Amino acid sequence: MMSFELGKFQTSRPASKKVGGRNISNQRVSVVLEMVFSLQEKGSFSKDDIMSHLGISRSTFFRSLSDVRCYLQEHRPYLEITLDEDKDSYVILDPSKKQ
């Protein structure tokens, strides 16, 4: 399983936070973090699991996934999130390493 660090977070968070040049709400920050932690702990996450666990819409899921991808593009450009269609789950890949 691949590991990576997120960086430091503030203990008191404002009502919105900039990610990938965009402001996102605390709810979306929670969704983004859930996605990242699922990737770190399990190596993958499914859309349905995230949506049901957090009670979010399909649109919110895909906006949050876009936020994670923007972060990776800016700060970890060697990593990418892709859909593993066989497992219907999103996984993080390092294309520079042979899988």
Number of C-alpha atoms within 10 A of each C-alpha: 9 11 10 10 7 11 5 6 7 6 6 6 9 9 10 14 15 11 16 17 11 10 14 18 13 14 15 20 19 13 25 22 15 17 21 21 15 17 20 18 12 12 17 22 24 16 17 16 11 18 16 10 11 14 13 15 13 13 10 15 21 12 16 22 20 16 23 21 21 18 16 16 14 12 12 13 12 13 16 16 17 13 15 14 8 6 11 13 16 20 19 21 16 14 10 8 7 6 6
